[in-house]
Amino acid sequence: MKWNLRLAAANRGIWKASELQRMLAEAGLVISAGKMSGLWSGSPASIKLNDLDVICAVVGCGVEELLIAEPGKITRPAADQPGPGPAAPARPGTRPVTPRRRDGRSLPPP
């Protein structure tokens, strides 16, 4: 996804991050200068849905204008490529893993 806050705000005459930060605070969303800088110039790793709702209301745009899908960045396996092969056989001399309880009690019989 591409984060497009700066352009969406500029399309509505909001040119400075500090101006948007003040508008968001008036709407009840107080954002630190560091977080605002990341929202304005970067691509945030995550954003709360409630915060996104306030940002959309203040800027006057929809979510689809702030978050733009980039389907070309996703690689999907081709249908003709084989999937993972069968599980590797156990190595000689190893025992199978047996589940054990953490409290020291024995497991019920099979």
Secondary structure, 3 states (H helix, E strand, C coil): CEECHHHHHHCCCCCCHHHHHHHHHHCCCCCCHHHHHHHHHCCCCCCCHHHHHHHHHHHCCCHHHHEECCHHHCCCCCCCCCCCCCCCCCCCCCCCCCCCCCCCCCCCCC
